């Protein structure tokens, strides 16, 4: 690789030459200042590892004022600019087989020399690299530029790497950006704290360029695969809805149109009682159609949220104190609408749940409505919220109805099969599919246990407090 102006020592190296010399000599570096005919030239042998004590990237940088930089050869390393391919790997730009724009990376570090070395290496690798000298500036740049990945030092003044990570994870626009923490003090407690905040990876200092490239490329590949999978899911969702929705709408419409035509053409020959009966049938069919459309809209919104990394990360970071109030209020509302208030049993303890209020209300609504619809009046519908032995919240909805077959329970997980099997599963329907999707978006798990003729129990197992947003 031919050296360029970008390979010079970081700004200020001349002024602070003695400091650079002291730091780098501790790791085997050499600096040889020369003066020739009024011109100044500095050459540096920077060590093979990039790290917290002044270590650099094993290359030699030379620059003459007013002259175009020229390649130099490190006799010991045997390659131009001193890049030891055996220790570091090549940093030549990869061959690009497509015309897509290069990935945009943001490097946040308060040490200029380290930012410079990382920027040079990643730029030569084919990436577009942005730099920020502190955490506050890095947060600003991330929100403005929306990079594909962030590399951030942990130890910085005022706004450190952990705080920068937390701020970006709180913002829906930046919540899904892969985030790698760089630190020279990678202890187990610090790593756990970073992962709980949503860090994707740790890069311990000192690190080789091979390690840097591997970490960056692994996270970019994972993000790319997630995007491709999300796009495929949305395509499949659109295809299935386009096939399913017209069929499902025909059923309630078939109950409306004949009566509407009869009222239009023969109203004079109908008695008030007959007109009232037809009006009731039309109303019931209309409500069924409205419920169907609302179910589909809810499901589509959930799939769109799941396909958007930023939305998905924001949902996993949500918390709801006093969740028992939302559960109790929604359960009473559904029971009242179904005429089952006397059958409702509430056993709720105070709890904070990792879920939005809207999604929790929808979850409870679907589960309690399903229990009320498929259990006979006079049998109990129990809604319970408790904490297990290690403080994890557990929600359960139990009914005494006909129960579900194993096939019906299994079909609830087949989100995309809006075909014959799903249309004919009269017991479960789209409501429980929506409930399970909500749980997955918030890091919870929905389980169903049932035997035909013995009722059904729906259980929602929430993660421990503070872990729903983890990227483990």
HUPE-V484904 format. One record per residue. RES is the residue in three letters. PHI is phi in whole degrees, 0 to 359 (* if undefined). BURIAL is 1 if it has 9 or more other C-alpha atoms within 8 Angstrom, else 0. D_LAST is the distance of its C-alpha to the last C-alpha in whole Angstrom. Layout:
res:RES phi:PHI burial:BURIAL d_last:D_LAST
res:RES phi:PHI burial:BURIAL d_last:D_LAST
This chain:
res:UNK phi:* burial:0 d_last:38
res:UNK phi:285 burial:0 d_last:41
res:UNK phi:288 burial:1 d_last:41
res:UNK phi:222 burial:0 d_last:41
res:UNK phi:300 burial:0 d_last:41
res:UNK phi:288 burial:0 d_last:38
res:UNK phi:266 burial:1 d_last:38
res:UNK phi:290 burial:1 d_last:40
res:UNK phi:298 burial:0 d_last:39
res:UNK phi:304 burial:0 d_last:37
res:UNK phi:304 burial:0 d_last:39
res:UNK phi:95 burial:0 d_last:41
res:UNK phi:295 burial:1 d_last:41
res:UNK phi:295 burial:0 d_last:45
res:UNK phi:296 burial:0 d_last:45
res:UNK phi:252 burial:0 d_last:43
res:UNK phi:305 burial:1 d_last:44
res:UNK phi:299 burial:0 d_last:44
res:UNK phi:295 burial:0 d_last:41
res:UNK phi:299 burial:1 d_last:39
res:UNK phi:297 burial:1 d_last:42
res:UNK phi:296 burial:0 d_last:41
res:UNK phi:294 burial:1 d_last:37
res:UNK phi:285 burial:1 d_last:37
res:UNK phi:297 burial:1 d_last:40
res:UNK phi:295 burial:0 d_last:38
res:UNK phi:244 burial:0 d_last:35
res:UNK phi:90 burial:0 d_last:38
res:UNK phi:270 burial:1 d_last:39
res:UNK phi:231 burial:1 d_last:42
res:UNK phi:233 burial:1 d_last:44
res:UNK phi:234 burial:0 d_last:47
res:UNK phi:284 burial:0 d_last:49
res:UNK phi:233 burial:0 d_last:52
res:UNK phi:228 burial:0 d_last:55
res:UNK phi:224 burial:0 d_last:57
res:UNK phi:55 burial:0 d_last:60
res:UNK phi:87 burial:0 d_last:59
res:UNK phi:259 burial:0 d_last:55
res:UNK phi:246 burial:1 d_last:52
res:UNK phi:224 burial:1 d_last:49
res:UNK phi:235 burial:1 d_last:46
res:UNK phi:236 burial:1 d_last:44
res:UNK phi:227 burial:1 d_last:41
res:UNK phi:260 burial:1 d_last:40
res:UNK phi:263 burial:1 d_last:36
res:UNK phi:299 burial:1 d_last:34
res:UNK phi:277 burial:1 d_last:31
res:UNK phi:239 burial:1 d_last:28
res:UNK phi:262 burial:1 d_last:27
res:UNK phi:206 burial:1 d_last:26
res:UNK phi:279 burial:1 d_last:27
res:UNK phi:250 burial:0 d_last:30
res:UNK phi:96 burial:1 d_last:32
res:UNK phi:290 burial:1 d_last:31
res:UNK phi:237 burial:1 d_last:31
res:UNK phi:249 burial:1 d_last:31
res:UNK phi:53 burial:1 d_last:34
res:UNK phi:218 burial:1 d_last:36
res:UNK phi:255 burial:1 d_last:40
res:UNK phi:242 burial:1 d_last:40
res:UNK phi:225 burial:1 d_last:44
res:UNK phi:210 burial:1 d_last:46
res:UNK phi:254 burial:1 d_last:49
res:UNK phi:298 burial:0 d_last:50
res:UNK phi:82 burial:0 d_last:52
res:UNK phi:239 burial:0 d_last:51
res:UNK phi:292 burial:0 d_last:49
res:UNK phi:299 burial:1 d_last:46
res:UNK phi:235 burial:1 d_last:47
res:UNK phi:297 burial:0 d_last:45
res:UNK phi:238 burial:1 d_last:45
res:UNK phi:239 burial:1 d_last:45
res:UNK phi:270 burial:1 d_last:43
res:UNK phi:296 burial:0 d_last:45
res:UNK phi:285 burial:0 d_last:43
res:UNK phi:279 burial:0 d_last:40
res:UNK phi:81 burial:1 d_last:42
res:UNK phi:224 burial:1 d_last:40
res:UNK phi:298 burial:1 d_last:41
res:UNK phi:64 burial:1 d_last:39
res:UNK phi:73 burial:1 d_last:38
res:UNK phi:283 burial:1 d_last:35
res:UNK phi:275 burial:1 d_last:34
res:UNK phi:294 burial:0 d_last:33
res:UNK phi:291 burial:0 d_last:33
res:UNK phi:268 burial:0 d_last:30
res:UNK phi:246 burial:1 d_last:29
res:UNK phi:80 burial:1 d_last:29
res:UNK phi:287 burial:0 d_last:31
res:UNK phi:240 burial:0 d_last:30
res:UNK phi:293 burial:0 d_last:33
res:UNK phi:301 burial:0 d_last:31
res:UNK phi:292 burial:0 d_last:30
res:UNK phi:291 burial:0 d_last:32
res:UNK phi:266 burial:0 d_last:32
res:UNK phi:266 burial:0 d_last:32
res:UNK phi:224 burial:0 d_last:32
res:UNK phi:256 burial:0 d_last:33
res:UNK phi:292 burial:0 d_last:30
res:UNK phi:295 burial:0 d_last:29
res:UNK phi:293 burial:0 d_last:27
res:UNK phi:296 burial:0 d_last:24
res:UNK phi:260 burial:1 d_last:24
res:UNK phi:245 burial:1 d_last:22
res:UNK phi:243 burial:1 d_last:23
res:UNK phi:254 burial:1 d_last:23
res:UNK phi:246 burial:1 d_last:23
res:UNK phi:199 burial:1 d_last:25
res:UNK phi:273 burial:1 d_last:28
res:UNK phi:259 burial:0 d_last:29
res:UNK phi:297 burial:1 d_last:32
res:UNK phi:298 burial:0 d_last:32
res:UNK phi:289 burial:1 d_last:28
res:UNK phi:302 burial:1 d_last:28
res:UNK phi:297 burial:1 d_last:31
res:UNK phi:294 burial:1 d_last:30
res:UNK phi:295 burial:1 d_last:26
res:UNK phi:298 burial:1 d_last:28
res:UNK phi:299 burial:1 d_last:31
res:UNK phi:296 burial:1 d_last:29
res:UNK phi:287 burial:1 d_last:26
res:UNK phi:296 burial:1 d_last:29
res:UNK phi:296 burial:1 d_last:31
res:UNK phi:280 burial:1 d_last:28
res:UNK phi:108 burial:1 d_last:29
res:UNK phi:265 burial:1 d_last:27
res:UNK phi:266 burial:1 d_last:28
res:UNK phi:245 burial:1 d_last:27
res:UNK phi:253 burial:1 d_last:27
res:UNK phi:233 burial:1 d_last:28
res:UNK phi:223 burial:1 d_last:27
res:UNK phi:272 burial:1 d_last:29
res:UNK phi:203 burial:1 d_last:27
res:UNK phi:296 burial:1 d_last:24
res:UNK phi:297 burial:0 d_last:26
res:UNK phi:295 burial:1 d_last:28
res:UNK phi:298 burial:1 d_last:24
res:UNK phi:299 burial:1 d_last:23
res:UNK phi:301 burial:0 d_last:27
res:UNK phi:294 burial:1 d_last:26
res:UNK phi:297 burial:1 d_last:23
res:UNK phi:292 burial:1 d_last:24
res:UNK phi:277 burial:0 d_last:27
res:UNK phi:267 burial:0 d_last:26
res:UNK phi:48 burial:1 d_last:23
res:UNK phi:292 burial:1 d_last:22
res:UNK phi:281 burial:1 d_last:20
res:UNK phi:198 burial:1 d_last:18
res:UNK phi:240 burial:1 d_last:18
res:UNK phi:252 burial:1 d_last:18
res:UNK phi:224 burial:1 d_last:19
res:UNK phi:290 burial:1 d_last:20
res:UNK phi:278 burial:1 d_last:19
res:UNK phi:268 burial:0 d_last:23
res:UNK phi:221 burial:1 d_last:25
res:UNK phi:287 burial:0 d_last:28
res:UNK phi:64 burial:0 d_last:28
res:UNK phi:252 burial:1 d_last:24
res:UNK phi:275 burial:1 d_last:22
res:UNK phi:296 burial:1 d_last:19
res:UNK phi:295 burial:1 d_last:17
res:UNK phi:293 burial:1 d_last:19
res:UNK phi:300 burial:1 d_last:19
res:UNK phi:299 burial:1 d_last:16
res:UNK phi:299 burial:1 d_last:16
res:UNK phi:296 burial:1 d_last:19
res:UNK phi:290 burial:1 d_last:18
res:UNK phi:288 burial:1 d_last:15
res:UNK phi:284 burial:1 d_last:18
res:UNK phi:269 burial:1 d_last:20
res:UNK phi:304 burial:1 d_last:19
res:UNK phi:290 burial:0 d_last:21
res:UNK phi:246 burial:1 d_last:18
res:UNK phi:298 burial:1 d_last:15
res:UNK phi:264 burial:1 d_last:14
res:UNK phi:287 burial:1 d_last:15
res:UNK phi:304 burial:1 d_last:13
res:UNK phi:227 burial:1 d_last:13
res:UNK phi:248 burial:1 d_last:14
res:UNK phi:269 burial:1 d_last:15
res:UNK phi:252 burial:1 d_last:18
res:UNK phi:206 burial:1 d_last:19
res:UNK phi:267 burial:1 d_last:22
res:UNK phi:231 burial:0 d_last:21
res:UNK phi:275 burial:1 d_last:17
res:UNK phi:278 burial:0 d_last:17
res:UNK phi:298 burial:0 d_last:15
res:UNK phi:294 burial:0 d_last:15
res:UNK phi:295 burial:0 d_last:15
res:UNK phi:295 burial:1 d_last:12
res:UNK phi:296 burial:0 d_last:10
res:UNK phi:298 burial:0 d_last:12
res:UNK phi:297 burial:1 d_last:11
res:UNK phi:294 burial:1 d_last:7
res:UNK phi:294 burial:1 d_last:8
res:UNK phi:283 burial:1 d_last:11
res:UNK phi:113 burial:1 d_last:8
res:UNK phi:294 burial:1 d_last:9
res:UNK phi:270 burial:1 d_last:8
res:UNK phi:197 burial:1 d_last:10
res:UNK phi:242 burial:1 d_last:13
res:UNK phi:238 burial:1 d_last:16
res:UNK phi:291 burial:1 d_last:18
res:UNK phi:271 burial:1 d_last:22
res:UNK phi:285 burial:1 d_last:24
res:UNK phi:228 burial:1 d_last:23
res:UNK phi:275 burial:1 d_last:25
res:UNK phi:296 burial:1 d_last:25
res:UNK phi:302 burial:1 d_last:24
res:UNK phi:295 burial:1 d_last:20
res:UNK phi:299 burial:1 d_last:20
res:UNK phi:298 burial:1 d_last:21
res:UNK phi:297 burial:0 d_last:19
res:UNK phi:296 burial:1 d_last:16
res:UNK phi:296 burial:1 d_last:17
res:UNK phi:292 burial:0 d_last:18
res:UNK phi:296 burial:0 d_last:15
res:UNK phi:288 burial:1 d_last:13
res:UNK phi:294 burial:1 d_last:17
res:UNK phi:295 burial:0 d_last:17
res:UNK phi:297 burial:0 d_last:13
res:UNK phi:295 burial:1 d_last:14
res:UNK phi:295 burial:0 d_last:18
res:UNK phi:296 burial:0 d_last:17
res:UNK phi:296 burial:0 d_last:15
res:UNK phi:296 burial:1 d_last:18
res:UNK phi:296 burial:0 d_last:20
res:UNK phi:295 burial:0 d_last:19
res:UNK phi:296 burial:1 d_last:19
res:UNK phi:296 burial:1 d_last:23
res:UNK phi:295 burial:0 d_last:24
res:UNK phi:296 burial:1 d_last:22
res:UNK phi:294 burial:1 d_last:25
res:UNK phi:297 burial:0 d_last:27
res:UNK phi:296 burial:1 d_last:27
res:UNK phi:298 burial:1 d_last:27
res:UNK phi:300 burial:0 d_last:30
res:UNK phi:297 burial:0 d_last:32
res:UNK phi:291 burial:1 d_last:32
res:UNK phi:295 burial:1 d_last:33
res:UNK phi:297 burial:0 d_last:36
res:UNK phi:273 burial:0 d_last:37
res:UNK phi:276 burial:1 d_last:36
res:UNK phi:300 burial:0 d_last:37
res:UNK phi:302 burial:0 d_last:41
res:UNK phi:296 burial:0 d_last:41
res:UNK phi:295 burial:1 d_last:39
res:UNK phi:288 burial:1 d_last:42
res:UNK phi:296 burial:0 d_last:45
res:UNK phi:299 burial:0 d_last:45
res:UNK phi:292 burial:1 d_last:45
res:UNK phi:295 burial:1 d_last:47
res:UNK phi:296 burial:0 d_last:50
res:UNK phi:275 burial:1 d_last:50
res:UNK phi:263 burial:1 d_last:51
res:UNK phi:297 burial:0 d_last:53
res:UNK phi:300 burial:0 d_last:56
res:UNK phi:291 burial:1 d_last:57
res:UNK phi:297 burial:1 d_last:57
res:UNK phi:295 burial:0 d_last:59
res:UNK phi:295 burial:1 d_last:61
res:UNK phi:295 burial:1 d_last:61
res:UNK phi:287 burial:0 d_last:62
res:UNK phi:260 burial:0 d_last:65
res:UNK phi:223 burial:0 d_last:67
res:UNK phi:299 burial:1 d_last:66
res:UNK phi:294 burial:0 d_last:69
res:UNK phi:269 burial:0 d_last:70
res:UNK phi:262 burial:0 d_last:67
res:UNK phi:280 burial:0 d_last:67
res:UNK phi:305 burial:0 d_last:65
res:UNK phi:294 burial:0 d_last:63
res:UNK phi:293 burial:0 d_last:62
res:UNK phi:297 burial:1 d_last:61
res:UNK phi:297 burial:0 d_last:59
res:UNK phi:295 burial:0 d_last:58
res:UNK phi:295 burial:1 d_last:57
res:UNK phi:298 burial:1 d_last:55
res:UNK phi:295 burial:0 d_last:53
res:UNK phi:295 burial:1 d_last:52
res:UNK phi:297 burial:1 d_last:51
res:UNK phi:297 burial:0 d_last:49
res:UNK phi:298 burial:0 d_last:47
res:UNK phi:294 burial:1 d_last:46
res:UNK phi:296 burial:1 d_last:46
res:UNK phi:295 burial:0 d_last:43
res:UNK phi:295 burial:1 d_last:41
res:UNK phi:296 burial:1 d_last:41
res:UNK phi:298 burial:0 d_last:40
res:UNK phi:298 burial:0 d_last:37
res:UNK phi:297 burial:1 d_last:36
res:UNK phi:298 burial:0 d_last:36
res:UNK phi:298 burial:0 d_last:34
res:UNK phi:298 burial:1 d_last:31
res:UNK phi:295 burial:0 d_last:31
res:UNK phi:297 burial:0 d_last:31
res:UNK phi:298 burial:1 d_last:28
res:UNK phi:296 burial:1 d_last:26
res:UNK phi:297 burial:1 d_last:27
res:UNK phi:299 burial:0 d_last:25
res:UNK phi:295 burial:1 d_last:22
res:UNK phi:293 burial:1 d_last:22
res:UNK phi:296 burial:1 d_last:22
res:UNK phi:297 burial:1 d_last:20
res:UNK phi:295 burial:1 d_last:17
res:UNK phi:278 burial:1 d_last:18
res:UNK phi:257 burial:1 d_last:18
res:UNK phi:305 burial:1 d_last:15
res:UNK phi:293 burial:1 d_last:17
res:UNK phi:296 burial:1 d_last:18
res:UNK phi:298 burial:1 d_last:15
res:UNK phi:295 burial:1 d_last:13
res:UNK phi:295 burial:1 d_last:16
res:UNK phi:294 burial:1 d_last:16
res:UNK phi:289 burial:1 d_last:12
res:UNK phi:269 burial:1 d_last:14
res:UNK phi:288 burial:1 d_last:17
res:UNK phi:224 burial:1 d_last:19
res:UNK phi:226 burial:1 d_last:22
res:UNK phi:287 burial:0 d_last:24
res:UNK phi:54 burial:1 d_last:27
res:UNK phi:295 burial:1 d_last:25
res:UNK phi:299 burial:1 d_last:28
res:UNK phi:293 burial:0 d_last:31
res:UNK phi:294 burial:1 d_last:29
res:UNK phi:297 burial:1 d_last:29
res:UNK phi:297 burial:1 d_last:32
res:UNK phi:297 burial:0 d_last:34
res:UNK phi:290 burial:1 d_last:32
res:UNK phi:296 burial:1 d_last:33
res:UNK phi:297 burial:1 d_last:37
res:UNK phi:298 burial:0 d_last:37
res:UNK phi:293 burial:1 d_last:36
res:UNK phi:298 burial:1 d_last:39
res:UNK phi:296 burial:1 d_last:42
res:UNK phi:297 burial:0 d_last:41
res:UNK phi:269 burial:1 d_last:41
res:UNK phi:70 burial:0 d_last:44
res:UNK phi:239 burial:1 d_last:42
res:UNK phi:303 burial:1 d_last:42
res:UNK phi:291 burial:0 d_last:44
res:UNK phi:270 burial:1 d_last:41
res:UNK phi:281 burial:1 d_last:38
res:UNK phi:237 burial:0 d_last:37
res:UNK phi:249 burial:0 d_last:34
res:UNK phi:227 burial:0 d_last:33
res:UNK phi:240 burial:1 d_last:30
res:UNK phi:253 burial:0 d_last:29
res:UNK phi:299 burial:0 d_last:28
res:UNK phi:200 burial:1 d_last:24
res:UNK phi:255 burial:1 d_last:22
res:UNK phi:247 burial:1 d_last:19
res:UNK phi:278 burial:1 d_last:16
res:UNK phi:202 burial:1 d_last:18
res:UNK phi:286 burial:1 d_last:21
res:UNK phi:298 burial:1 d_last:25
res:UNK phi:297 burial:0 d_last:26
res:UNK phi:290 burial:1 d_last:23
res:UNK phi:296 burial:1 d_last:24
res:UNK phi:298 burial:1 d_last:27
res:UNK phi:295 burial:1 d_last:27
res:UNK phi:302 burial:1 d_last:25
res:UNK phi:295 burial:1 d_last:28
res:UNK phi:303 burial:1 d_last:30
res:UNK phi:295 burial:1 d_last:29
res:UNK phi:289 burial:1 d_last:29
res:UNK phi:289 burial:1 d_last:32
res:UNK phi:298 burial:1 d_last:34
res:UNK phi:298 burial:1 d_last:33
res:UNK phi:295 burial:1 d_last:34
res:UNK phi:291 burial:1 d_last:37
res:UNK phi:289 burial:0 d_last:38
res:UNK phi:245 burial:1 d_last:38
res:UNK phi:224 burial:1 d_last:40
res:UNK phi:286 burial:1 d_last:43
res:UNK phi:304 burial:0 d_last:45
res:UNK phi:96 burial:0 d_last:45
res:UNK phi:261 burial:1 d_last:42
res:UNK phi:287 burial:1 d_last:39
res:UNK phi:241 burial:1 d_last:36
res:UNK phi:255 burial:1 d_last:34
res:UNK phi:242 burial:1 d_last:31
res:UNK phi:233 burial:1 d_last:29
res:UNK phi:230 burial:1 d_last:26
res:UNK phi:216 burial:1 d_last:26
res:UNK phi:251 burial:1 d_last:23
res:UNK phi:280 burial:0 d_last:22
res:UNK phi:295 burial:0 d_last:23
res:UNK phi:248 burial:0 d_last:20
res:UNK phi:87 burial:0 d_last:20
res:UNK phi:277 burial:1 d_last:18
res:UNK phi:289 burial:1 d_last:20
res:UNK phi:226 burial:1 d_last:22
res:UNK phi:245 burial:1 d_last:24
res:UNK phi:223 burial:1 d_last:26
res:UNK phi:233 burial:1 d_last:29
res:UNK phi:238 burial:1 d_last:32
res:UNK phi:229 burial:1 d_last:35
res:UNK phi:247 burial:1 d_last:38
res:UNK phi:271 burial:1 d_last:39
res:UNK phi:286 burial:1 d_last:39
res:UNK phi:81 burial:1 d_last:36
res:UNK phi:239 burial:1 d_last:34
res:UNK phi:280 burial:1 d_last:34
res:UNK phi:304 burial:0 d_last:31
res:UNK phi:294 burial:0 d_last:32
res:UNK phi:294 burial:1 d_last:31
res:UNK phi:297 burial:1 d_last:28
res:UNK phi:296 burial:0 d_last:27
res:UNK phi:290 burial:1 d_last:28
res:UNK phi:295 burial:1 d_last:26
res:UNK phi:279 burial:0 d_last:23
res:UNK phi:271 burial:0 d_last:25
res:UNK phi:303 burial:0 d_last:24
res:UNK phi:272 burial:0 d_last:26
res:UNK phi:271 burial:0 d_last:29
res:UNK phi:275 burial:1 d_last:32
res:UNK phi:250 burial:0 d_last:34
res:UNK phi:299 burial:0 d_last:37
res:UNK phi:299 burial:1 d_last:35
res:UNK phi:292 burial:1 d_last:33
res:UNK phi:295 burial:1 d_last:36
res:UNK phi:263 burial:0 d_last:38
res:UNK phi:276 burial:1 d_last:35
res:UNK phi:299 burial:0 d_last:37
res:UNK phi:280 burial:0 d_last:35
res:UNK phi:265 burial:1 d_last:32
res:UNK phi:70 burial:1 d_last:32
res:UNK phi:286 burial:0 d_last:30
res:UNK phi:302 burial:1 d_last:29
res:UNK phi:286 burial:1 d_last:27
res:UNK phi:296 burial:1 d_last:25
res:UNK phi:298 burial:1 d_last:24
res:UNK phi:300 burial:1 d_last:23
res:UNK phi:293 burial:1 d_last:21
res:UNK phi:295 burial:1 d_last:19
res:UNK phi:300 burial:1 d_last:19
res:UNK phi:300 burial:1 d_last:17
res:UNK phi:297 burial:1 d_last:15
res:UNK phi:296 burial:1 d_last:15
res:UNK phi:255 burial:1 d_last:14
res:UNK phi:76 burial:1 d_last:11
res:UNK phi:262 burial:1 d_last:14
res:UNK phi:229 burial:1 d_last:16
res:UNK phi:255 burial:1 d_last:19
res:UNK phi:236 burial:0 d_last:22
res:UNK phi:230 burial:1 d_last:25
res:UNK phi:234 burial:0 d_last:28
res:UNK phi:194 burial:1 d_last:32
res:UNK phi:227 burial:1 d_last:35
res:UNK phi:306 burial:1 d_last:38
res:UNK phi:87 burial:0 d_last:40
res:UNK phi:238 burial:1 d_last:38
res:UNK phi:80 burial:1 d_last:36
res:UNK phi:217 burial:1 d_last:32
res:UNK phi:233 burial:1 d_last:29
res:UNK phi:256 burial:1 d_last:26
res:UNK phi:242 burial:1 d_last:23
res:UNK phi:245 burial:1 d_last:20
res:UNK phi:256 burial:1 d_last:18
res:UNK phi:272 burial:1 d_last:16
res:UNK phi:289 burial:1 d_last:13
res:UNK phi:302 burial:1 d_last:14
res:UNK phi:306 burial:1 d_last:15
res:UNK phi:86 burial:0 d_last:13
res:UNK phi:248 burial:0 d_last:9
res:UNK phi:293 burial:1 d_last:10
res:UNK phi:267 burial:1 d_last:9
res:UNK phi:291 burial:1 d_last:6
res:UNK phi:252 burial:0 d_last:4
res:UNK phi:280 burial:0 d_last:0
